[in-house]
């Protein structure tokens, strides 16, 4: 099974401009496809921007099968590349901080709602999701989805490891001064859980926030396979099933667990 070339779109897009962000996504998908990528991953809330007023989030939120979802399905189909994008999802009266995976054929494969909301803005604007492990199969790999703060909880990522996730996609809005998450924590999570992690950030100032970039693809051997800088950038890395298999054979972390000792953790 060949490696899955994965493109990480480190961009904040345009705040409040869904149409503009769809255009930017179209252009990035074209670039990713020309580079041989089979998957394009965006940052958290890429569709609308992150630093919105609570009322703006509610106004811009869309259903998982809404107008933008159909437009992104068309983008994926035209360029032959799967897309994972962050957006505010409306479901009845609730609004979720969500990420949706669309296959290269344009079909929606999975939709995830952020389970751990960070700070007052998110807690005021969103309803927390209640499904920690959301997966889909893509190009022979089991894909998992999280959003930003979720990956900082070790139990969350371990749940994905036990469910067989091979490549964990994490659109994020990581801000100053927490860049150690991108630089140190994400590669450790990949190593201790024996999976690839694609961590894709926003960049630059936006409202009261300053996003730090540093998007990366970390592999199960703890190596960062590709790393963006601080500005807008499209970087490419590969999730290699053969490296994953070999790493899981030599690393005993998951085999040597003793779950009976951990009951007090929950």
TAPEQUI-V122321 format. One record per residue. N is the residue number from 1. SS is DSSP state (hx for helix, st for strand, lp for the rest). PSI is psi in degrees with one decimal (999 if undefined). Layout:
BEGIN
N,SS,PSI  N,SS,PSI
END
This chain:
BEGIN
1,lp,123.6  2,lp,158.5  3,lp,151.4  4,st,108.2  5,st,126.8  6,st,125.9  7,st,130.4  8,st,115.1  9,st,97.0  10,st,101.4  11,lp,147.0  12,lp,-4.7  13,lp,-148.2  14,lp,125.9  15,lp,121.9  16,lp,5.2  17,lp,82.7  18,hx,-44.2  19,hx,-43.5  20,hx,-38.0  21,hx,-33.0  22,hx,-39.1  23,hx,-43.4  24,hx,-37.6  25,hx,-40.0  26,hx,-47.0  27,hx,-40.1  28,hx,-38.7  29,hx,-38.8  30,hx,-45.5  31,hx,-41.5  32,hx,-44.3  33,hx,-40.8  34,hx,-27.2  35,lp,2.3  36,lp,12.2  37,lp,144.7  38,lp,-6.9  39,st,135.8  40,st,129.7  41,st,130.7  42,lp,179.3  43,lp,172.2  44,lp,134.9  45,lp,32.2  46,lp,-36.0  47,lp,-34.9  48,lp,-15.8  49,lp,159.4  50,lp,-47.9  51,lp,62.8  52,lp,159.7  53,lp,153.9  54,hx,-40.3  55,hx,-34.5  56,hx,-39.9  57,hx,-47.8  58,hx,-38.6  59,hx,-33.0  60,hx,-11.7  61,lp,144.1  62,st,157.7  63,lp,156.7  64,lp,-23.9  65,lp,27.5  66,lp,-167.2  67,hx,-45.8  68,hx,-36.7  69,hx,-41.0  70,hx,-38.2  71,hx,-40.2  72,hx,-33.6  73,hx,-40.8  74,hx,-41.9  75,hx,-48.1  76,hx,-44.0  77,hx,-43.9  78,hx,-37.0  79,hx,-7.8  80,lp,37.0  81,lp,134.2  82,st,151.0  83,st,131.5  84,st,119.2  85,st,147.9  86,st,141.8  87,st,161.2  88,st,123.8  89,st,128.3  90,st,131.2  91,st,98.1  92,lp,-128.8  93,lp,-10.3  94,st,145.9  95,st,130.6  96,st,147.2  97,st,107.6  98,st,165.2  99,st,134.8  100,st,137.4  101,st,125.3  102,st,131.6  103,lp,168.4  104,lp,-16.1  105,lp,0.8  106,lp,-5.2  107,lp,141.0  108,st,127.2  109,st,-35.2  110,st,149.0  111,st,128.4  112,st,140.5  113,st,126.0  114,lp,129.1  115,lp,-26.8  116,lp,107.1  117,lp,132.7  118,lp,123.6  119,hx,173.1  120,hx,-39.1  121,hx,-52.0  122,hx,-39.1  123,hx,-27.8  124,hx,-33.2  125,hx,-26.9  126,lp,156.0  127,lp,133.4  128,lp,143.5  129,lp,163.8  130,lp,15.4  131,lp,103.8  132,lp,-30.2  133,lp,110.5  134,lp,129.0  135,st,161.8  136,st,157.1  137,st,133.7  138,st,121.5  139,lp,38.0  140,lp,1.6  141,st,146.5  142,st,113.8  143,st,133.2  144,st,159.9  145,st,135.4  146,st,174.4  147,st,118.7  148,hx,-106.8  149,hx,-28.4  150,hx,-38.3  151,hx,-12.6  152,hx,-4.1  153,lp,111.8  154,hx,-32.4  155,hx,-35.3  156,hx,-50.3  157,hx,-36.6  158,hx,-35.8  159,hx,-39.2  160,hx,-41.3  161,hx,-44.1  162,hx,-23.7  163,lp,0.9  164,lp,16.0  165,lp,131.7  166,lp,-39.7  167,st,116.0  168,st,121.8  169,st,127.1  170,st,83.9  171,st,138.8  172,lp,161.3  173,lp,65.6  174,lp,126.0  175,st,160.5  176,lp,136.6  177,lp,36.6  178,lp,29.0  179,lp,-15.5  180,hx,-24.0  181,hx,-49.0  182,hx,-40.0  183,hx,-36.7  184,hx,-48.1  185,hx,-43.7  186,hx,-47.3  187,hx,-35.4  188,hx,-43.2  189,hx,-41.8  190,hx,-42.2  191,hx,-48.5  192,hx,-17.9  193,hx,0.2  194,lp,62.8  195,lp,166.1  196,st,145.7  197,st,121.3  198,st,111.1  199,st,112.1  200,st,115.7  201,lp,164.2  202,lp,173.5  203,st,143.7  204,st,178.5  205,st,142.2  206,st,111.3  207,lp,-130.1  208,lp,-0.9  209,st,155.6  210,st,106.8  211,st,142.9  212,st,-0.7  213,lp,-133.5  214,lp,28.6  215,lp,149.4  216,st,158.2  217,st,111.4  218,st,145.6  219,lp,167.0  220,lp,-13.3  221,lp,6.8  222,lp,2.7  223,lp,137.7  224,st,111.8  225,st,-29.0  226,st,149.3  227,st,127.6  228,lp,165.8  229,lp,-140.3  230,lp,-11.9  231,lp,-173.8  232,lp,134.4  233,st,148.6  234,st,114.6  235,st,153.3  236,st,135.9  237,st,173.3  238,st,133.6  239,st,107.6  240,lp,112.0  241,hx,-32.0  242,hx,-43.2  243,hx,-38.9  244,hx,-46.2  245,hx,-46.7  246,hx,-40.8  247,hx,-41.3  248,hx,-28.1  249,hx,-36.5  250,hx,-22.9  251,lp,119.6  252,lp,6.7  253,lp,-52.9  254,lp,-35.0  255,lp,-33.1  256,lp,4.8  257,lp,151.3  258,lp,79.7  259,hx,-28.8  260,hx,-21.9  261,hx,-10.7  262,lp,7.4  263,hx,-32.9  264,hx,-15.5  265,hx,-22.3  266,lp,999
END
